Amino acid sequence: MTRIVFNFMGKTALITGASGGIGREVARVFHNAGASLVLMDLHEGPLLELTADLGDAHRVVVAAGDASNPAGIAAALELARTQFGGLDFVIPVAGIYPESPVIDTTDDEWRRVMSVNLDGVFQLLRAAIPVVRQGGAVVNFASVAGHRGSKNHGHYAASKAGVIALTRSLAHEVGPKVRVNAISPGTIETPMVTDLVKARGAEMLAETPLGRHGKPEEVAAVAAFLCSDAASFITGETIHVNGGLFMAG
Ligand SMILES: NC(=O)c1ccc[n+]([C@@H]2O[C@H](COP(=O)([O-])OP(=O)(O)OC[C@H]3O[C@@H](n4cnc5c(N)ncnc54)[C@H](O)[C@@H]3O)[C@@H](O)[C@H]2O)c1
């Protein structure tokens, strides 16, 4: 893939879900661009492996734990402040995608998806926005499911529709100091969609004008664009990264 050059020297990014397929590529593109990183995910081991892989470890700190837990969020924000002097970019990538038809979904299953995919984003942004510096940016992770629904993933689709509405609402509230946008990926080759691709991959490819699934780095590049000066007049927007699988009206 073409190497796109962004300059985030002197900037700090907080990324949740950083050990995941997309999160680690977001970490990589921001690190390559010179940013310091606060990386959150459930387990410390994979975060430390990623840190070693990125190199320049003095620009990376890890905060293992549940990204929907307010105490963990506060600890990560404190790390941004003490280690790097503040925060510029907030990128909540963490998400879960369990399968369950609506009529079979228990209250606990519904709440768990909402808790990680929507409550966690709200809690992180509520705590982080006051410490984000002038000119900062948020990039939320929605999904094509949040626009058109998703068979057997109603809780997931509803949580992602919530992320889209939260993105627009927050953009109204925090401009011009901070821009707030979202990305809606289509099918991106990560562990999250291994089963989906096995079950319906061929069918989805037939509906995708670009004729393939996406790569995590193709999503990460859009996150970097949205945080960069090249996107200085974009806020409240949701960018589709899906090879044409879904074209929003
Ligand atoms: N891959 C796709 O096709 C696709 C499509 C649409 C949207 N998305 C969205 O993109 C984002 C990244 O997805 P991915 O494909 O990289 O998935 P992934 O499963 O590879 O990574 C998700 C990461 O989030 C972490 N995580 C889950 N719950 C967490 C919690 N409570 N606290 C901290 N970390 C937690 C996981 O440990 C994992 O590392 C998600 O929000 C997902 O909904 C992905």
The ligand as an SDF file (V2000), in Angstrom:
LIG
                    3D

 44 48  0  0  0  0  0  0  0  0999 V2000
  -13.6380   -5.5610   11.0680 N   0  0  0  0  0  0  0  0  0  0  0  0
  -14.7460   -5.1100   10.5140 C   0  0  0  0  0  0  0  0  0  0  0  0
  -15.1590   -5.5930    9.4580 O   0  0  0  0  0  0  0  0  0  0  0  0
  -15.5230   -3.9900   11.1450 C   0  0  0  0  0  0  0  0  0  0  0  0
  -16.6570   -3.5260   10.4640 C   0  0  0  0  0  0  0  0  0  0  0  0
  -17.3820   -2.4730   11.0070 C   0  0  0  0  0  0  0  0  0  0  0  0
  -16.9840   -1.8870   12.2020 C   0  0  0  0  0  0  0  0  0  0  0  0
  -15.8860   -2.3730   12.8420 N   0  0  0  0  0  0  0  0  0  0  0  0
  -15.5340   -1.7230   14.1050 C   0  0  0  0  0  0  0  0  0  0  0  0
  -14.1580   -1.4030   14.1180 O   0  0  0  0  0  0  0  0  0  0  0  0
  -13.6750   -1.5010   15.4530 C   0  0  0  0  0  0  0  0  0  0  0  0
  -12.4490   -2.4080   15.4840 C   0  0  0  0  0  0  0  0  0  0  0  0
  -12.8340   -3.7080   15.0790 O   0  0  0  0  0  0  0  0  0  0  0  0
  -11.7690   -4.8430   14.6830 P   0  0  0  0  0  0  0  0  0  0  0  0
  -12.2200   -5.4060   13.3960 O   0  0  0  0  0  0  0  0  0  0  0  0
  -10.3880   -4.3290   14.8290 O   0  0  0  0  0  0  0  0  0  0  0  0
  -12.1030   -5.9230   15.8180 O   0  0  0  0  0  0  0  0  0  0  0  0
  -11.1210   -6.8400   16.6750 P   0  0  0  0  0  0  0  0  0  0  0  0
  -12.0060   -7.8410   17.3120 O   0  0  0  0  0  0  0  0  0  0  0  0
   -9.9710   -7.2920   15.8560 O   0  0  0  0  0  0  0  0  0  0  0  0
  -10.5760   -5.8250   17.7730 O   0  0  0  0  0  0  0  0  0  0  0  0
  -11.3970   -5.2990   18.7900 C   0  0  0  0  0  0  0  0  0  0  0  0
  -10.5160   -5.0140   19.9750 C   0  0  0  0  0  0  0  0  0  0  0  0
  -11.3120   -4.4090   21.0060 O   0  0  0  0  0  0  0  0  0  0  0  0
  -10.8990   -4.9710   22.2310 C   0  0  0  0  0  0  0  0  0  0  0  0
  -11.9560   -4.8410   23.2210 N   0  0  0  0  0  0  0  0  0  0  0  0
  -13.1700   -5.4440   23.2310 C   0  0  0  0  0  0  0  0  0  0  0  0
  -13.8500   -5.0850   24.3170 N   0  0  0  0  0  0  0  0  0  0  0  0
  -13.0540   -4.2370   25.0090 C   0  0  0  0  0  0  0  0  0  0  0  0
  -13.2090   -3.5250   26.2360 C   0  0  0  0  0  0  0  0  0  0  0  0
  -14.3320   -3.6120   26.9620 N   0  0  0  0  0  0  0  0  0  0  0  0
  -12.1830   -2.7510   26.6510 N   0  0  0  0  0  0  0  0  0  0  0  0
  -11.0390   -2.6540   25.9290 C   0  0  0  0  0  0  0  0  0  0  0  0
  -10.8490   -3.3030   24.7610 N   0  0  0  0  0  0  0  0  0  0  0  0
  -11.8440   -4.0870   24.3180 C   0  0  0  0  0  0  0  0  0  0  0  0
  -10.5930   -6.4310   21.9170 C   0  0  0  0  0  0  0  0  0  0  0  0
   -9.7840   -7.0240   22.9110 O   0  0  0  0  0  0  0  0  0  0  0  0
   -9.9020   -6.3040   20.5680 C   0  0  0  0  0  0  0  0  0  0  0  0
   -8.5010   -6.1540   20.7120 O   0  0  0  0  0  0  0  0  0  0  0  0
  -14.8400   -2.0090   16.3150 C   0  0  0  0  0  0  0  0  0  0  0  0
  -15.4620   -0.9230   16.9780 O   0  0  0  0  0  0  0  0  0  0  0  0
  -15.7620   -2.6290   15.2980 C   0  0  0  0  0  0  0  0  0  0  0  0
  -17.0980   -2.6490   15.7270 O   0  0  0  0  0  0  0  0  0  0  0  0
  -15.1470   -3.3990   12.3450 C   0  0  0  0  0  0  0  0  0  0  0  0
  1  2  1  0
  2  3  2  0
  2  4  1  0
  4  5  1  0
  4 44  2  0
  5  6  2  0
  6  7  1  0
  7  8  2  0
  8  9  1  0
  8 44  1  0
  9 10  1  0
  9 42  1  0
 10 11  1  0
 11 12  1  0
 11 40  1  0
 12 13  1  0
 13 14  1  0
 14 15  2  0
 14 16  1  0
 14 17  1  0
 17 18  1  0
 18 19  2  0
 18 20  1  0
 18 21  1  0
 21 22  1  0
 22 23  1  0
 23 24  1  0
 23 38  1  0
 24 25  1  0
 25 26  1  0
 25 36  1  0
 26 27  1  0
 26 35  1  0
 27 28  2  0
 28 29  1  0
 29 30  1  0
 29 35  2  0
 30 31  1  0
 30 32  2  0
 32 33  1  0
 33 34  2  0
 34 35  1  0
 36 37  1  0
 36 38  1  0
 38 39  1  0
 40 41  1  0
 40 42  1  0
 42 43  1  0
M  CHG  2   8   1  16  -1
M  END
$$$$
